[in-house]
Amino acid sequence: MKAVVYRGPRSVAVEEVPDPRVQAPTDALIRITTTNICGSDLHMYEGRTNVEEGKVLGHENTGIVEEVGPGVDRIRVGDRVSVPFNIACGTCRNCQTGWTSFCLRANPTEGMDGAAYGYANMGPYDGGQAEYLRVPWADVNLLRLPEGTEHENDFTMLSDVFPTGWHGVELSGFQVGDRVAVFGGGPVGLMAAHSAVIRGASQVFLVDEEPDRLRLAESIGATAVDFSAGDPVQQLLEATGGRGVDRGVEAVGYQAHDPSGEEHPELVLDNLVQAVRATGGIGVVGVYNPSDPGASTDLAKEGRIPFQYGQFFTKGQSMGTGQAPVKRYNRQLRDLIVAGRARPSFIVSHELPLDQAPEGYARFDAREDGWTKVLLHPAA
């Protein structure tokens, strides 16, 4: 089959690789209909992780079940399904308490709880930027979707970015009527803003500098804050009468940078501590790694990110972090899409055949205007 394979910093290739097969009784094979390029894929693409050459990439996957193992009794051949990026066994302590993003059994990598498809340190699993994908523990992991092709571009956001944006709002301690500031206007940040609007925020701000992202934020009723036009903290304080926002979402991660492009991994955390009111909450879903050899400071290279913890403590703020347990949210988010209450496909800018994945990666990574979310269709 054809698949997108990592070949080194800023180099991916579409190559012929062995077809996946059922390896365990609880496996399923999925024919991929849509697979997305995620912002976190760019960490690998840019050479900022230790992902191995030859890895098949892709953790945002939607498709049709082609084959199931003899131990699968809920999922059927022909089902249209969303594949959460988390790979969960369903029976360990963390899975049983709803934290499928920290499964204790799926990832054999030492020191890592939680597994995913096609990603550095997240286990030996190939990704779904390919024609087919093997899904372990299929009954646990797969979400059935309505038959047909309706809402395809909305449903493909259920594997990661929509639940992750929702999780960022949840981690912040959000309550109806809160003012929310989302830092980062990539797909996850835009999904966090969309989630806050759906959940009843009184006002949602989205902080970024890219005009296309800011326009998309405004299209869903959020207030755009351009950090290249001035200090975003001051802009938020002025917009809230000096009170600050009630909740903040960090959707940038360890490659946060100032308007000149210089990296400051603590920048967004510091801004949120200043912009969120006393006793308010912060949800962090931007990626921070245990180590980052390419970081701008010696501490950050060791995964140590010094931020304004003293002010954070003094203000009595709370913070939640970590990857989203997709299964906690994806059924409800699917139903919001079907009911017309959610439209996560508003971020989609390009749909490409699999063969054009290298171009999609390069242009998305370059932040070219208008390249906000790229979907790949292997059958195209």
C-alpha positions as CSV (number, residue, x, y, z in Angstrom):
1,M,0.0,0.0,0.0
2,K,1.0,3.7,-0.3
3,A,1.8,5.6,2.9
4,V,3.5,8.8,4.0
5,V,6.9,8.0,5.5
6,Y,9.2,10.2,7.5
7,R,12.6,10.5,5.9
8,G,14.4,13.2,8.0
9,P,14.0,16.8,8.9
10,R,11.5,18.5,6.5
11,S,11.4,15.3,4.3
12,V,8.4,13.0,3.9
13,A,7.8,10.7,1.0
14,V,4.9,8.6,-0.3
15,E,6.2,5.1,-0.6
16,E,5.0,1.5,-1.0
17,V,5.1,-0.2,2.4
18,P,3.8,-3.6,3.6
19,D,0.0,-3.8,4.0
20,P,-1.1,-4.0,7.7
21,R,-2.7,-7.2,8.8
22,V,-4.7,-8.5,11.8
23,Q,-2.1,-9.5,14.4
24,A,-4.4,-10.1,17.4
25,P,-7.9,-11.3,17.8
26,T,-9.0,-7.9,18.9
27,D,-7.6,-6.0,15.8
28,A,-9.5,-4.4,13.0
29,L,-8.2,-3.2,9.6
30,I,-9.5,0.2,8.4
31,R,-9.6,1.5,4.8
32,I,-8.7,5.1,5.3
33,T,-11.1,7.6,3.7
34,T,-9.7,10.8,5.2
35,T,-6.5,11.4,7.2
36,N,-5.2,14.8,8.3
37,I,-1.9,16.5,8.7
38,C,-1.8,17.7,12.3
39,G,0.1,20.6,13.7
40,S,1.9,18.2,16.1
41,D,3.1,16.2,13.0
42,L,5.2,19.3,12.2
43,H,7.2,18.7,15.4
44,M,8.5,15.5,13.8
45,Y,8.6,17.0,10.3
46,E,10.9,19.8,11.5
47,G,13.2,17.3,13.2
48,R,12.3,18.4,16.7
49,T,11.6,14.8,18.0
50,N,13.5,11.5,17.9
51,V,11.0,9.8,15.5
52,E,12.8,7.1,13.5
53,E,13.2,7.3,9.8
54,G,10.7,5.1,8.0
55,K,7.9,5.7,10.4
56,V,4.5,5.9,8.7
57,L,2.9,9.1,10.0
58,G,-0.7,10.1,10.7
59,H,-2.8,10.0,13.9
60,E,-6.0,11.7,12.7
61,N,-7.9,9.0,10.8
62,T,-11.4,8.2,9.5
63,G,-12.4,5.2,7.4
64,I,-14.3,2.0,6.7
65,V,-13.8,-1.3,8.5
66,E,-12.4,-3.9,6.1
67,E,-11.6,-6.8,8.4
68,V,-11.9,-7.7,12.0
69,G,-10.2,-10.3,14.2
70,P,-12.2,-13.2,15.8
71,G,-12.2,-11.4,19.2
72,V,-14.0,-8.3,17.9
73,D,-17.8,-8.5,18.6
74,R,-19.0,-4.9,18.5
75,I,-17.5,-3.4,15.4
76,R,-18.5,-4.9,12.0
77,V,-17.0,-5.0,8.6
78,G,-18.4,-2.1,6.6
79,D,-18.8,0.2,9.6
80,R,-17.8,3.8,9.1
81,V,-15.6,4.8,12.0
82,S,-13.5,7.5,13.6
83,V,-10.2,6.4,15.0
84,P,-9.1,8.2,18.2
85,F,-5.4,9.1,18.1
86,N,-5.1,7.5,21.6
87,I,-4.6,3.7,21.5
88,A,-6.2,2.3,24.6
89,C,-6.5,-1.3,26.0
90,G,-9.7,-0.4,27.8
91,T,-8.8,-2.5,30.9
92,C,-5.9,-0.9,32.7
93,R,-6.4,1.5,35.7
94,N,-6.2,4.6,33.6
95,C,-8.5,3.4,30.8
96,Q,-11.0,2.3,33.4
97,T,-11.1,5.7,34.9
98,G,-11.5,7.5,31.6
99,W,-7.9,8.4,30.9
100,T,-7.4,6.5,27.7
101,S,-4.7,9.0,26.7
102,F,-2.5,7.5,29.4
103,C,-3.1,3.8,28.8
104,L,-0.7,1.7,30.9
105,R,-0.5,-1.2,28.5
106,A,-0.4,0.0,24.9
107,N,3.0,1.7,24.8
108,P,6.1,-0.4,25.6
109,T,8.4,2.7,25.5
110,E,10.0,3.1,28.9
111,G,8.7,6.0,31.0
112,M,5.7,6.7,28.6
113,D,2.1,6.1,29.5
114,G,-0.2,6.5,26.5
115,A,0.1,5.4,22.9
116,A,-0.8,6.8,19.5
117,Y,-0.5,6.1,15.8
118,G,2.5,7.3,13.8
119,Y,4.1,9.4,16.5
120,A,7.5,9.7,18.2
121,N,7.7,7.9,21.6
122,M,4.1,6.8,21.4
123,G,4.7,3.1,20.7
124,P,5.5,0.9,17.6
125,Y,2.2,1.7,15.8
126,D,2.2,2.8,12.2
127,G,0.1,5.9,11.3
128,G,-2.9,6.3,9.0
129,Q,-1.6,8.6,6.4
130,A,-1.9,5.5,4.3
131,E,-4.4,3.4,2.4
132,Y,-5.0,1.1,5.4
133,L,-4.5,1.1,9.2
134,R,-4.4,-1.6,11.8
135,V,-6.4,-0.7,14.9
136,P,-5.6,-2.6,18.1
137,W,-8.5,-3.3,20.6
138,A,-11.0,-2.3,18.0
139,D,-14.1,-2.7,20.1
140,V,-12.6,-0.2,22.7
141,N,-11.1,2.3,20.3
142,L,-13.4,2.8,17.3
143,L,-16.3,5.2,17.2
144,R,-19.1,4.3,14.8
145,L,-20.3,7.1,12.5
146,P,-23.5,7.4,10.5
147,E,-23.4,5.5,7.2
148,G,-22.6,7.3,4.0
149,T,-20.3,10.3,3.3
150,E,-22.2,13.2,5.0
151,H,-20.1,15.3,7.4
152,E,-16.9,13.6,6.4
153,N,-14.8,16.7,6.9
154,D,-16.4,17.4,10.2
155,F,-16.1,13.8,11.5
156,T,-12.4,13.6,10.6
157,M,-11.8,16.2,13.3
158,L,-13.1,13.8,15.9
159,S,-9.9,11.7,16.0
160,D,-7.9,14.5,17.6
161,V,-8.2,18.3,17.2
162,F,-11.9,18.8,18.1
163,P,-11.7,16.7,21.3
164,T,-8.3,18.2,22.1
165,G,-9.7,21.7,21.8
166,W,-12.7,20.7,23.9
167,H,-10.3,19.2,26.5
168,G,-8.3,22.4,26.7
169,V,-11.5,24.3,27.7
170,E,-12.4,21.5,30.1
171,L,-9.0,21.5,31.7
172,S,-9.3,25.3,32.3
173,G,-12.3,24.7,34.7
174,F,-14.7,26.5,32.3
175,Q,-18.2,27.5,33.5
176,V,-21.0,28.9,31.4
177,G,-20.6,32.6,30.9
178,D,-16.9,32.7,31.4
179,R,-14.6,34.8,29.3
180,V,-12.0,32.6,27.6
181,A,-8.7,33.5,25.9
182,V,-7.1,30.9,23.6
183,F,-3.5,31.4,22.7
184,G,-2.6,29.8,19.4
185,G,-4.8,29.8,16.3
186,G,-3.7,26.5,14.7
187,P,-6.3,23.8,14.3
188,V,-6.4,22.9,18.1
189,G,-6.7,26.5,19.1
190,L,-9.5,27.2,16.7
191,M,-11.3,24.1,17.9
192,A,-10.8,25.3,21.5
193,A,-12.4,28.6,20.5
194,H,-15.2,26.8,18.7
195,S,-15.8,24.6,21.8
196,A,-15.9,27.6,24.2
197,V,-18.5,29.3,21.9
198,I,-20.6,26.1,21.8
199,R,-20.4,25.7,25.6
200,G,-21.7,29.2,26.3
201,A,-18.7,31.4,26.9
202,S,-19.7,35.1,27.2
203,Q,-16.7,36.1,25.1
204,V,-13.9,34.2,23.4
205,F,-10.6,35.7,22.4
206,L,-8.1,34.0,20.1
207,V,-4.5,35.2,20.1
208,D,-2.3,34.6,17.1
209,E,-0.5,36.7,14.4
210,E,-1.5,34.8,11.2
211,P,-4.2,36.7,9.3
212,D,-5.9,33.6,8.0
213,R,-6.2,32.1,11.5
214,L,-7.6,35.4,12.9
215,R,-10.2,35.6,10.2
216,L,-11.3,32.1,10.9
217,A,-11.6,32.9,14.6
218,E,-13.8,35.9,13.8
219,S,-16.0,33.7,11.5
220,I,-17.1,31.7,14.5
221,G,-17.8,34.7,16.8
222,A,-14.5,34.9,18.5
223,T,-12.5,38.2,19.0
224,A,-9.2,38.2,17.2
225,V,-6.1,39.4,19.1
226,D,-3.0,40.0,16.9
227,F,0.0,39.6,19.1
228,S,2.2,41.2,16.4
229,A,0.3,44.4,16.8
230,G,1.0,44.8,20.5
231,D,1.3,43.0,23.9
232,P,-1.5,40.4,23.9
233,V,-1.8,40.7,27.7
234,Q,-2.5,44.4,27.5
235,Q,-4.9,43.9,24.7
236,L,-6.8,41.3,26.7
237,L,-6.8,43.4,29.9
238,E,-8.1,46.5,28.0
239,A,-10.8,44.3,26.4
240,T,-12.0,43.1,29.8
241,G,-11.9,46.4,31.7
242,G,-8.6,45.4,33.5
243,R,-10.2,42.3,35.1
244,G,-8.6,39.7,32.8
245,V,-10.3,36.6,31.4
246,D,-11.7,33.8,33.5
247,R,-10.1,30.9,31.6
248,G,-7.2,30.5,29.3
249,V,-6.2,27.7,26.9
250,E,-2.6,27.1,25.8
251,A,-2.7,25.7,22.3
252,V,0.9,26.6,21.2
253,G,3.4,24.4,23.1
254,Y,7.1,24.4,23.4
255,Q,7.8,26.2,20.1
256,A,6.1,29.4,21.3
257,H,7.8,32.5,19.7
258,D,7.6,36.3,19.7
259,P,6.6,38.3,16.6
260,S,10.2,38.2,15.3
261,G,10.1,34.4,15.3
262,E,12.5,33.9,18.2
263,E,11.5,31.0,20.4
264,H,10.6,31.5,24.1
265,P,9.0,28.2,25.4
266,E,7.7,29.9,28.5
267,L,6.1,32.9,26.6
268,V,2.5,31.7,26.3
269,L,2.5,30.3,29.9
270,D,3.7,33.7,31.2
271,N,1.1,35.5,29.1
272,L,-1.7,33.3,30.4
273,V,-0.7,33.8,34.1
274,Q,-0.9,37.6,33.5
275,A,-4.1,37.6,31.4
276,V,-6.2,35.2,33.5
277,R,-7.8,36.7,36.6
278,A,-7.0,35.6,40.2
279,T,-8.5,32.1,40.9
280,G,-9.1,31.6,37.2
281,G,-8.0,28.5,35.3
282,I,-5.6,27.5,32.5
283,G,-5.8,24.4,30.3
284,V,-2.6,23.4,28.5
285,V,-3.0,21.2,25.4
286,G,0.0,22.6,23.5
287,V,2.7,19.9,23.3
288,Y,5.6,20.1,25.8
289,N,8.3,17.4,25.5
290,P,10.4,15.7,28.3
291,S,13.4,16.9,26.3
292,D,14.0,19.1,23.3
293,P,17.6,19.1,22.0
294,G,16.6,21.9,19.5
295,A,15.4,24.3,22.2
296,S,16.6,27.9,22.5
297,T,17.8,27.5,26.1
298,D,19.8,24.9,28.1
299,L,16.9,24.4,30.6
300,A,14.4,23.9,27.8
301,K,16.6,21.3,26.2
302,E,16.1,19.3,29.4
303,G,12.3,19.8,29.3
304,R,12.5,22.4,32.1
305,I,10.3,25.4,31.3
306,P,10.6,28.2,33.9
307,F,7.5,30.3,33.9
308,Q,6.0,32.8,36.3
309,Y,5.1,30.2,38.9
310,G,5.3,32.7,41.7
311,Q,2.6,34.9,40.2
312,F,0.6,31.8,39.3
313,F,0.7,30.8,42.9
314,T,0.0,34.2,44.2
315,K,-3.1,34.6,42.0
316,G,-4.5,31.2,43.2
317,Q,-4.8,30.0,39.6
318,S,-5.2,26.4,38.6
319,M,-3.8,24.5,35.6
320,G,-4.6,21.3,33.9
321,T,-2.4,19.7,31.3
322,G,-2.0,16.7,29.0
323,Q,-3.2,14.9,25.9
324,A,-6.9,14.6,25.4
325,P,-8.7,11.3,26.3
326,V,-10.6,11.4,23.0
327,K,-13.1,8.7,24.0
328,R,-14.3,10.9,26.8
329,Y,-15.7,13.4,24.3
330,N,-16.0,12.0,20.8
331,R,-19.5,10.5,21.0
332,Q,-21.0,13.8,22.3
333,L,-19.0,15.8,19.7
334,R,-20.2,13.5,16.9
335,D,-23.8,14.1,18.0
336,L,-23.2,17.9,18.1
337,I,-22.0,17.7,14.5
338,V,-25.0,15.6,13.4
339,A,-27.4,18.0,15.2
340,G,-25.8,21.0,13.4
341,R,-24.5,22.5,16.6
342,A,-20.8,22.0,15.8
343,R,-19.1,22.5,12.5
344,P,-15.4,21.8,13.0
345,S,-14.7,21.6,9.2
346,F,-14.6,25.4,9.1
347,I,-10.9,25.1,9.5
348,V,-10.3,22.9,6.4
349,S,-8.4,24.8,3.7
350,H,-7.1,22.0,1.4
351,E,-8.0,18.4,0.5
352,L,-5.3,16.5,-1.3
353,P,-4.7,13.0,-2.6
354,L,-2.1,11.1,-0.7
355,D,0.5,11.6,-3.4
356,Q,0.5,15.3,-2.6
357,A,1.3,14.9,1.1
358,P,4.9,16.2,0.8
359,E,3.6,19.5,-0.7
360,G,0.9,19.6,2.0
361,Y,3.5,19.2,4.8
362,A,5.8,21.8,3.3
363,R,3.1,24.5,2.8
364,F,1.4,23.9,6.1
365,D,4.8,24.0,7.9
366,A,5.6,27.2,6.2
367,R,2.4,28.8,7.5
368,E,1.5,29.9,4.0
369,D,-1.5,32.1,4.0
370,G,-4.7,30.1,3.7
371,W,-3.1,26.7,4.6
372,T,-4.9,26.2,7.9
373,K,-5.8,22.5,7.8
374,V,-4.9,19.9,5.2
375,L,-6.9,16.7,4.7
376,L,-5.5,13.7,2.7
377,H,-7.8,11.3,0.8
378,P,-5.9,8.1,-0.1
379,A,-8.5,7.0,-2.6
380,A,-8.5,10.3,-4.5
